[in-house]
C-alpha cells in the first residue's frame, strides 16, 4: 500500500475519533454550567459557545479537520487513480498528517495561537495544492 493511502487511513481514524474530546468535555461540565432551561439534547446543540473554552476548541478542531481532510482525501484518491504518486506526493501527505495532528493538539490545548494555528492550516492547504498539482501533472 502506498504511504499516501496509509496517511488517508490515519486521517480517517483521526476524524472518526476527534469527537471524543468534545463529548468528554460536554459530559464533564461543572454542575450548573449548562442552563437549567436548556432543551433536551442541549449538549449536541450547534451552539458550542455555552461550553468551556477547551470544549469549544475541540469542537472547532474536529470541524477544521473535516474541512481540510475531505478535499485532501479526494485529491489523494484521484492521484492514486492516475498512478501519479511521486516523492512530492509522499512528502506532501506526510506533512499534511503532521500538520493536522499539530493543528488538532494545538487547537484543543490552546497552545497554537495566532499566527501559529492559521499558519498550520495554511500549510495543510499548501499540501492540498501540491497534491492537486501532482494530479494534473500525472
VMD Tcl script that builds the backbone (N, CA, C; Angstrom):
set m [mol new atoms 414]
animate dup $m
set s [atomselect $m all]
$s set {name element resname resid chain x y z} {
  {N N UNK 1 A 0.852 -1.182 0.000}
  {CA C UNK 1 A 0.000 0.000 0.000}
  {C C UNK 1 A 0.893 1.239 0.000}
  {N N UNK 2 A 0.505 2.215 -0.763}
  {CA C UNK 2 A 1.249 3.463 -0.837}
  {C C UNK 2 A 1.126 4.225 0.486}
  {N N UNK 3 A 2.184 4.913 0.844}
  {CA C UNK 3 A 2.188 5.708 2.077}
  {C C UNK 3 A 1.056 6.723 2.075}
  {N N UNK 4 A 0.803 7.325 0.918}
  {CA C UNK 4 A -0.263 8.326 0.815}
  {C C UNK 4 A -1.615 7.743 1.223}
  {N N UNK 5 A -1.866 6.500 0.837}
  {CA C UNK 5 A -3.127 5.854 1.223}
  {C C UNK 5 A -3.134 5.501 2.704}
  {N N UNK 6 A -1.981 5.126 3.240}
  {CA C UNK 6 A -1.875 4.888 4.676}
  {C C UNK 6 A -2.157 6.148 5.478}
  {N N UNK 7 A -1.656 7.282 4.975}
  {CA C UNK 7 A -1.939 8.567 5.623}
  {C C UNK 7 A -3.437 8.837 5.617}
  {N N UNK 8 A -4.100 8.538 4.510}
  {CA C UNK 8 A -5.560 8.715 4.469}
  {C C UNK 8 A -6.257 7.860 5.515}
  {N N UNK 9 A -5.767 6.643 5.700}
  {CA C UNK 9 A -6.346 5.775 6.724}
  {C C UNK 9 A -6.197 6.373 8.112}
  {N N UNK 10 A -5.018 6.905 8.400}
  {CA C UNK 10 A -4.782 7.531 9.709}
  {C C UNK 10 A -5.658 8.765 9.877}
  {N N UNK 11 A -5.768 9.580 8.819}
  {CA C UNK 11 A -6.625 10.769 8.883}
  {C C UNK 11 A -8.084 10.388 9.104}
  {N N UNK 12 A -8.526 9.313 8.456}
  {CA C UNK 12 A -9.905 8.864 8.641}
  {C C UNK 12 A -10.142 8.426 10.083}
  {N N UNK 13 A -9.187 7.703 10.656}
  {CA C UNK 13 A -9.314 7.300 12.057}
  {C C UNK 13 A -9.289 8.504 12.984}
  {N N UNK 14 A -8.457 9.480 12.647}
  {CA C UNK 14 A -8.393 10.700 13.450}
  {C C UNK 14 A -9.720 11.452 13.391}
  {N N UNK 15 A -10.281 11.585 12.185}
  {CA C UNK 15 A -11.568 12.263 12.032}
  {C C UNK 15 A -12.681 11.499 12.740}
  {N N UNK 16 A -12.590 10.172 12.715}
  {CA C UNK 16 A -13.610 9.356 13.372}
  {C C UNK 16 A -13.494 9.406 14.892}
  {N N UNK 17 A -12.356 9.866 15.407}
  {CA C UNK 17 A -12.123 9.862 16.855}
  {C C UNK 17 A -12.071 11.242 17.488}
  {N N UNK 18 A -11.955 12.279 16.693}
  {CA C UNK 18 A -11.760 13.615 17.266}
  {C C UNK 18 A -13.017 14.181 17.917}
  {N N UNK 19 A -14.133 13.498 17.805}
  {CA C UNK 19 A -15.336 13.914 18.518}
  {C C UNK 19 A -15.222 13.601 20.007}
  {N N UNK 20 A -14.340 12.683 20.357}
  {CA C UNK 20 A -14.237 12.209 21.744}
  {C C UNK 20 A -13.901 13.333 22.721}
  {N N UNK 21 A -12.891 14.185 22.455}
  {CA C UNK 21 A -12.633 15.261 23.422}
  {C C UNK 21 A -13.839 16.169 23.637}
  {N N UNK 22 A -14.567 16.458 22.573}
  {CA C UNK 22 A -15.749 17.313 22.702}
  {C C UNK 22 A -16.807 16.662 23.590}
  {N N UNK 23 A -17.103 15.402 23.340}
  {CA C UNK 23 A -18.133 14.710 24.122}
  {C C UNK 23 A -17.704 14.560 25.576}
  {N N UNK 24 A -16.428 14.255 25.798}
  {CA C UNK 24 A -15.917 14.184 27.174}
  {C C UNK 24 A -16.103 15.541 27.846}
  {N N UNK 25 A -15.771 16.603 27.115}
  {CA C UNK 25 A -15.887 17.946 27.680}
  {C C UNK 25 A -17.301 18.332 28.049}
  {N N UNK 26 A -18.256 18.055 27.167}
  {CA C UNK 26 A -19.625 18.448 27.475}
  {C C UNK 26 A -20.233 17.571 28.566}
  {N N UNK 27 A -19.766 16.336 28.673}
  {CA C UNK 27 A -20.325 15.449 29.694}
  {C C UNK 27 A -19.633 15.579 31.040}
  {N N UNK 28 A -18.567 16.336 31.096}
  {CA C UNK 28 A -17.898 16.593 32.378}
  {C C UNK 28 A -18.027 18.053 32.767}
  {N N UNK 29 A -19.021 18.728 32.190}
  {CA C UNK 29 A -19.247 20.140 32.513}
  {C C UNK 29 A -19.546 20.275 33.996}
  {N N UNK 30 A -18.988 21.305 34.638}
  {CA C UNK 30 A -19.270 21.516 36.054}
  {C C UNK 30 A -20.761 21.702 36.307}
  {N N UNK 31 A -21.187 21.263 37.459}
  {CA C UNK 31 A -22.593 21.383 37.850}
  {C C UNK 31 A -23.038 22.841 37.740}
  {N N UNK 32 A -24.166 23.051 37.078}
  {CA C UNK 32 A -24.727 24.389 36.946}
  {C C UNK 32 A -24.195 25.175 35.765}
  {N N UNK 33 A -23.264 24.615 34.993}
  {CA C UNK 33 A -22.723 25.374 33.862}
  {C C UNK 33 A -23.624 25.320 32.638}
  {N N UNK 34 A -24.513 24.341 32.586}
  {CA C UNK 34 A -25.478 24.256 31.491}
  {C C UNK 34 A -26.798 24.825 32.012}
  {N N UNK 35 A -27.358 25.790 31.300}
  {CA C UNK 35 A -28.584 26.432 31.784}
  {C C UNK 35 A -29.688 25.430 32.090}
  {N N UNK 36 A -30.424 25.682 33.165}
  {CA C UNK 36 A -31.495 24.772 33.589}
  {C C UNK 36 A -32.620 24.700 32.567}
  {N N UNK 37 A -32.813 25.776 31.803}
  {CA C UNK 37 A -33.900 25.773 30.825}
  {C C UNK 37 A -33.442 25.281 29.446}
  {N N UNK 38 A -32.288 24.643 29.382}
  {CA C UNK 38 A -31.781 24.126 28.099}
  {C C UNK 38 A -32.667 22.993 27.606}
  {N N UNK 39 A -32.925 22.953 26.302}
  {CA C UNK 39 A -33.766 21.873 25.761}
  {C C UNK 39 A -33.039 20.536 25.820}
  {N N UNK 40 A -33.810 19.448 25.684}
  {CA C UNK 40 A -33.212 18.117 25.620}
  {C C UNK 40 A -32.232 18.069 24.457}
  {N N UNK 41 A -31.167 17.321 24.629}
  {CA C UNK 41 A -30.170 17.226 23.574}
  {C C UNK 41 A -29.295 18.463 23.494}
  {N N UNK 42 A -29.287 19.261 24.552}
  {CA C UNK 42 A -28.571 20.533 24.558}
  {C C UNK 42 A -27.079 20.357 24.302}
  {N N UNK 43 A -26.500 19.282 24.841}
  {CA C UNK 43 A -25.057 19.133 24.688}
  {C C UNK 43 A -24.654 18.949 23.238}
  {N N UNK 44 A -25.577 18.552 22.387}
  {CA C UNK 44 A -25.278 18.402 20.970}
  {C C UNK 44 A -25.751 19.606 20.177}
  {N N UNK 45 A -26.047 20.687 20.891}
  {CA C UNK 45 A -26.516 21.905 20.262}
  {C C UNK 45 A -25.485 22.434 19.277}
  {N N UNK 46 A -25.923 23.036 18.168}
  {CA C UNK 46 A -24.968 23.628 17.234}
  {C C UNK 46 A -24.274 24.862 17.814}
  {N N UNK 47 A -24.672 25.300 18.988}
  {CA C UNK 47 A -24.030 26.455 19.622}
  {C C UNK 47 A -23.113 25.972 20.738}
  {N N UNK 48 A -21.842 25.728 20.414}
  {CA C UNK 48 A -20.915 25.239 21.435}
  {C C UNK 48 A -20.426 26.341 22.359}
  {N N UNK 49 A -20.882 27.590 22.162}
  {CA C UNK 49 A -20.369 28.714 22.939}
  {C C UNK 49 A -20.749 28.661 24.412}
  {N N UNK 50 A -21.655 27.783 24.787}
  {CA C UNK 50 A -22.041 27.694 26.187}
  {C C UNK 50 A -21.073 26.819 26.980}
  {N N UNK 51 A -20.126 26.193 26.307}
  {CA C UNK 51 A -19.202 25.276 26.967}
  {C C UNK 51 A -17.874 25.957 27.303}
  {N N UNK 52 A -17.068 25.253 28.076}
  {CA C UNK 52 A -15.744 25.759 28.441}
  {C C UNK 52 A -14.896 25.984 27.193}
  {N N UNK 53 A -13.923 26.878 27.277}
  {CA C UNK 53 A -13.125 27.212 26.081}
  {C C UNK 53 A -12.466 26.010 25.408}
  {N N UNK 54 A -11.908 25.086 26.159}
  {CA C UNK 54 A -11.236 23.953 25.512}
  {C C UNK 54 A -12.234 23.044 24.806}
  {N N UNK 55 A -13.471 22.992 25.320}
  {CA C UNK 55 A -14.504 22.167 24.684}
  {C C UNK 55 A -14.915 22.806 23.357}
  {N N UNK 56 A -15.044 24.128 23.359}
  {CA C UNK 56 A -15.346 24.833 22.104}
  {C C UNK 56 A -14.227 24.632 21.091}
  {N N UNK 57 A -12.973 24.664 21.572}
  {CA C UNK 57 A -11.842 24.465 20.671}
  {C C UNK 57 A -11.828 23.038 20.120}
  {N N UNK 58 A -12.211 22.061 20.934}
  {CA C UNK 58 A -12.268 20.672 20.461}
  {C C UNK 58 A -13.315 20.530 19.356}
  {N N UNK 59 A -14.430 21.186 19.525}
  {CA C UNK 59 A -15.485 21.175 18.509}
  {C C UNK 59 A -14.962 21.748 17.193}
  {N N UNK 60 A -14.297 22.892 17.274}
  {CA C UNK 60 A -13.755 23.543 16.071}
  {C C UNK 60 A -12.621 22.729 15.448}
  {N N UNK 61 A -11.793 22.097 16.282}
  {CA C UNK 61 A -10.693 21.284 15.751}
  {C C UNK 61 A -11.241 20.137 14.912}
  {N N UNK 62 A -12.322 19.531 15.373}
  {CA C UNK 62 A -12.943 18.443 14.619}
  {C C UNK 62 A -13.487 18.955 13.286}
  {N N UNK 63 A -14.174 20.090 13.335}
  {CA C UNK 63 A -14.705 20.659 12.092}
  {C C UNK 63 A -13.578 21.039 11.130}
  {N N UNK 64 A -12.513 21.641 11.650}
  {CA C UNK 64 A -11.386 22.023 10.797}
  {C C UNK 64 A -10.750 20.810 10.149}
  {N N UNK 65 A -10.622 19.722 10.897}
  {CA C UNK 65 A -10.056 18.504 10.329}
  {C C UNK 65 A -10.922 18.001 9.179}
  {N N UNK 66 A -12.227 17.995 9.373}
  {CA C UNK 66 A -13.123 17.540 8.317}
  {C C UNK 66 A -13.078 18.470 7.104}
  {N N UNK 67 A -13.017 19.771 7.361}
  {CA C UNK 67 A -12.991 20.746 6.274}
  {C C UNK 67 A -11.786 20.555 5.360}
  {N N UNK 68 A -10.645 20.224 5.931}
  {CA C UNK 68 A -9.441 20.140 5.124}
  {C C UNK 68 A -9.130 18.719 4.667}
  {N N UNK 69 A -9.534 17.741 5.428}
  {CA C UNK 69 A -9.194 16.360 5.078}
  {C C UNK 69 A -10.004 15.819 3.908}
  {N N UNK 70 A -11.236 16.244 3.765}
  {CA C UNK 70 A -12.061 15.728 2.666}
  {C C UNK 70 A -11.468 16.112 1.308}
  {N N UNK 71 A -11.139 17.388 1.063}
  {CA C UNK 71 A -10.519 17.697 -0.234}
  {C C UNK 71 A -9.186 16.987 -0.431}
  {N N UNK 72 A -8.392 16.891 0.646}
  {CA C UNK 72 A -7.108 16.205 0.541}
  {C C UNK 72 A -7.314 14.736 0.182}
  {N N UNK 73 A -8.289 14.099 0.819}
  {CA C UNK 73 A -8.558 12.686 0.547}
  {C C UNK 73 A -8.993 12.475 -0.901}
  {N N UNK 74 A -9.857 13.342 -1.401}
  {CA C UNK 74 A -10.299 13.221 -2.794}
  {C C UNK 74 A -9.102 13.347 -3.723}
  {N N UNK 75 A -8.229 14.316 -3.460}
  {CA C UNK 75 A -7.053 14.501 -4.308}
  {C C UNK 75 A -6.131 13.292 -4.262}
  {N N UNK 76 A -5.895 12.746 -3.077}
  {CA C UNK 76 A -5.030 11.564 -2.963}
  {C C UNK 76 A -5.631 10.391 -3.736}
  {N N UNK 77 A -6.922 10.188 -3.608}
  {CA C UNK 77 A -7.556 9.079 -4.318}
  {C C UNK 77 A -7.503 9.272 -5.833}
  {N N UNK 78 A -7.638 10.511 -6.280}
  {CA C UNK 78 A -7.531 10.775 -7.715}
  {C C UNK 78 A -6.097 10.579 -8.214}
  {N N UNK 79 A -5.117 11.012 -7.428}
  {CA C UNK 79 A -3.717 10.800 -7.810}
  {C C UNK 79 A -3.419 9.304 -7.859}
  {N N UNK 80 A -3.968 8.552 -6.918}
  {CA C UNK 80 A -3.798 7.094 -6.945}
  {C C UNK 80 A -4.416 6.517 -8.211}
  {N N UNK 81 A -5.561 7.011 -8.582}
  {CA C UNK 81 A -6.281 6.503 -9.757}
  {C C UNK 81 A -5.480 6.699 -11.046}
  {N N UNK 82 A -4.751 7.832 -11.117}
  {CA C UNK 82 A -3.966 8.102 -12.332}
  {C C UNK 82 A -2.520 7.625 -12.177}
  {N N UNK 83 A -2.259 6.870 -11.116}
  {CA C UNK 83 A -0.931 6.318 -10.847}
  {C C UNK 83 A 0.130 7.418 -10.814}
  {N N UNK 84 A -0.166 8.483 -10.047}
  {CA C UNK 84 A 0.705 9.649 -10.037}
  {C C UNK 84 A 1.488 9.872 -8.757}
  {N N UNK 85 A 1.594 8.858 -7.900}
  {CA C UNK 85 A 2.353 9.048 -6.665}
  {C C UNK 85 A 3.837 9.241 -6.981}
  {N N UNK 86 A 4.416 10.263 -6.347}
  {CA C UNK 86 A 5.831 10.581 -6.512}
  {C C UNK 86 A 6.404 10.932 -5.148}
  {N N UNK 87 A 7.660 11.320 -5.116}
  {CA C UNK 87 A 8.270 11.777 -3.865}
  {C C UNK 87 A 7.534 13.012 -3.343}
  {N N UNK 88 A 7.067 13.867 -4.259}
  {CA C UNK 88 A 6.318 15.057 -3.853}
  {C C UNK 88 A 5.038 14.682 -3.123}
  {N N UNK 89 A 4.281 13.723 -3.649}
  {CA C UNK 89 A 3.028 13.327 -3.002}
  {C C UNK 89 A 3.292 12.622 -1.675}
  {N N UNK 90 A 4.385 11.874 -1.623}
  {CA C UNK 90 A 4.755 11.209 -0.370}
  {C C UNK 90 A 4.989 12.233 0.726}
  {N N UNK 91 A 5.831 13.220 0.446}
  {CA C UNK 91 A 6.160 14.215 1.469}
  {C C UNK 91 A 5.009 15.164 1.750}
  {N N UNK 92 A 4.196 15.443 0.734}
  {CA C UNK 92 A 3.023 16.289 0.962}
  {C C UNK 92 A 2.031 15.592 1.888}
  {N N UNK 93 A 1.866 14.289 1.716}
  {CA C UNK 93 A 0.916 13.564 2.574}
  {C C UNK 93 A 1.443 13.437 4.000}
  {N N UNK 94 A 2.741 13.181 4.144}
  {CA C UNK 94 A 3.323 13.102 5.498}
  {C C UNK 94 A 3.230 14.459 6.182}
  {N N UNK 95 A 3.576 15.520 5.449}
  {CA C UNK 95 A 3.486 16.868 6.021}
  {C C UNK 95 A 2.049 17.194 6.404}
  {N N UNK 96 A 1.099 16.824 5.551}
  {CA C UNK 96 A -0.310 17.098 5.839}
  {C C UNK 96 A -0.735 16.414 7.135}
  {N N UNK 97 A -0.367 15.153 7.282}
  {CA C UNK 97 A -0.731 14.416 8.501}
  {C C UNK 97 A -0.129 15.079 9.730}
  {N N UNK 98 A 1.148 15.408 9.675}
  {CA C UNK 98 A 1.809 16.033 10.830}
  {C C UNK 98 A 1.199 17.397 11.142}
  {N N UNK 99 A 0.895 18.158 10.104}
  {CA C UNK 99 A 0.257 19.460 10.311}
  {C C UNK 99 A -1.127 19.307 10.941}
  {N N UNK 100 A -1.896 18.313 10.492}
  {CA C UNK 100 A -3.240 18.121 11.052}
  {C C UNK 100 A -3.182 17.665 12.509}
  {N N UNK 101 A -2.202 16.839 12.851}
  {CA C UNK 101 A -2.039 16.429 14.247}
  {C C UNK 101 A -1.655 17.644 15.086}
  {N N UNK 102 A -0.682 18.423 14.600}
  {CA C UNK 102 A -0.262 19.623 15.328}
  {C C UNK 102 A -1.415 20.607 15.474}
  {N N UNK 103 A -2.221 20.744 14.430}
  {CA C UNK 103 A -3.363 21.657 14.472}
  {C C UNK 103 A -4.372 21.221 15.532}
  {N N UNK 104 A -4.719 19.939 15.534}
  {CA C UNK 104 A -5.712 19.445 16.495}
  {C C UNK 104 A -5.208 19.577 17.930}
  {N N UNK 105 A -3.983 19.139 18.166}
  {CA C UNK 105 A -3.428 19.217 19.530}
  {C C UNK 105 A -3.288 20.670 19.966}
  {N N UNK 106 A -2.743 21.499 19.076}
  {CA C UNK 106 A -2.553 22.910 19.417}
  {C C UNK 106 A -3.859 23.649 19.619}
  {N N UNK 107 A -4.855 23.322 18.818}
  {CA C UNK 107 A -6.154 23.981 18.926}
  {C C UNK 107 A -6.851 23.595 20.225}
  {N N UNK 108 A -6.919 22.310 20.509}
  {CA C UNK 108 A -7.634 21.857 21.701}
  {C C UNK 108 A -6.958 22.346 22.978}
  {N N UNK 109 A -5.636 22.270 23.026}
  {CA C UNK 109 A -4.930 22.709 24.239}
  {C C UNK 109 A -4.821 24.219 24.349}
  {N N UNK 110 A -5.049 24.913 23.254}
  {CA C UNK 110 A -4.947 26.365 23.267}
  {C C UNK 110 A -3.518 26.866 23.109}
  {N N UNK 111 A -2.578 25.976 22.805}
  {CA C UNK 111 A -1.180 26.391 22.666}
  {C C UNK 111 A -0.868 26.934 21.286}
  {N N UNK 112 A -1.636 26.564 20.284}
  {CA C UNK 112 A -1.423 27.089 18.931}
  {C C UNK 112 A -2.325 28.300 18.757}
  {N N UNK 113 A -1.732 29.454 18.870}
  {CA C UNK 113 A -2.482 30.702 18.750}
  {C C UNK 113 A -2.044 31.436 17.500}
  {N N UNK 114 A -2.603 32.601 17.285}
  {CA C UNK 114 A -2.225 33.405 16.135}
  {C C UNK 114 A -0.765 33.818 16.278}
  {N N UNK 115 A 0.054 33.706 15.261}
  {CA C UNK 115 A -0.228 33.277 13.898}
  {C C UNK 115 A 0.022 31.790 13.674}
  {N N UNK 116 A 0.345 31.043 14.725}
  {CA C UNK 116 A 0.698 29.632 14.563}
  {C C UNK 116 A -0.391 28.772 13.955}
  {N N UNK 117 A -1.593 28.829 14.536}
  {CA C UNK 117 A -2.669 27.972 14.050}
  {C C UNK 117 A -3.052 28.287 12.607}
  {N N UNK 118 A -3.220 29.555 12.222}
  {CA C UNK 118 A -3.508 29.827 10.811}
  {C C UNK 118 A -2.375 29.393 9.877}
  {N N UNK 119 A -1.137 29.480 10.332}
  {CA C UNK 119 A -0.023 29.029 9.503}
  {C C UNK 119 A -0.054 27.515 9.324}
  {N N UNK 120 A -0.413 26.798 10.385}
  {CA C UNK 120 A -0.531 25.345 10.280}
  {C C UNK 120 A -1.644 24.984 9.294}
  {N N UNK 121 A -2.782 25.666 9.407}
  {CA C UNK 121 A -3.899 25.412 8.498}
  {C C UNK 121 A -3.490 25.728 7.058}
  {N N UNK 122 A -2.781 26.837 6.870}
  {CA C UNK 122 A -2.315 27.214 5.534}
  {C C UNK 122 A -1.324 26.187 4.991}
  {N N UNK 123 A -0.486 25.640 5.856}
  {CA C UNK 123 A 0.426 24.577 5.432}
  {C C UNK 123 A -0.334 23.373 4.897}
  {N N UNK 124 A -1.446 23.027 5.548}
  {CA C UNK 124 A -2.289 21.934 5.055}
  {C C UNK 124 A -2.891 22.256 3.701}
  {N N UNK 125 A -3.282 23.512 3.514}
  {CA C UNK 125 A -3.826 23.941 2.232}
  {C C UNK 125 A -2.764 23.825 1.138}
  {N N UNK 126 A -1.518 24.206 1.464}
  {CA C UNK 126 A -0.422 24.077 0.500}
  {C C UNK 126 A -0.222 22.607 0.130}
  {N N UNK 127 A -0.338 21.712 1.099}
  {CA C UNK 127 A -0.231 20.276 0.802}
  {C C UNK 127 A -1.331 19.848 -0.162}
  {N N UNK 128 A -2.542 20.394 0.004}
  {CA C UNK 128 A -3.635 20.100 -0.939}
  {C C UNK 128 A -3.279 20.613 -2.334}
  {N N UNK 129 A -2.713 21.815 -2.403}
  {CA C UNK 129 A -2.317 22.367 -3.698}
  {C C UNK 129 A -1.253 21.501 -4.363}
  {N N UNK 130 A -0.294 21.026 -3.576}
  {CA C UNK 130 A 0.751 20.154 -4.127}
  {C C UNK 130 A 0.161 18.850 -4.654}
  {N N UNK 131 A -0.789 18.307 -3.915}
  {CA C UNK 131 A -1.428 17.068 -4.368}
  {C C UNK 131 A -2.238 17.343 -5.639}
  {N N UNK 132 A -2.873 18.481 -5.725}
  {CA C UNK 132 A -3.598 18.858 -6.932}
  {C C UNK 132 A -2.655 19.038 -8.111}
  {N N UNK 133 A -1.517 19.640 -7.873}
  {CA C UNK 133 A -0.519 19.796 -8.931}
  {C C UNK 133 A -0.062 18.420 -9.426}
  {N N UNK 134 A 0.177 17.504 -8.482}
  {CA C UNK 134 A 0.599 16.164 -8.860}
  {C C UNK 134 A -0.470 15.459 -9.699}
  {N N UNK 135 A -1.740 15.704 -9.359}
  {CA C UNK 135 A -2.828 15.108 -10.132}
  {C C UNK 135 A -2.792 15.576 -11.581}
  {N N UNK 136 A -2.665 16.874 -11.773}
  {CA C UNK 136 A -2.716 17.407 -13.141}
  {C C UNK 136 A -1.403 17.230 -13.901}
  {N N UNK 137 A -0.331 16.955 -13.164}
  {CA C UNK 137 A 0.957 16.684 -13.819}
  {C C UNK 137 A 1.081 15.230 -14.246}
  {N N UNK 138 A 0.237 14.371 -13.686}
  {CA C UNK 138 A 0.337 12.925 -13.991}
  {C C UNK 138 A -0.229 12.597 -15.362}
}
mol reanalyze $m
mol bondsrecalc $m
mol representation Tube
mol addrep $m
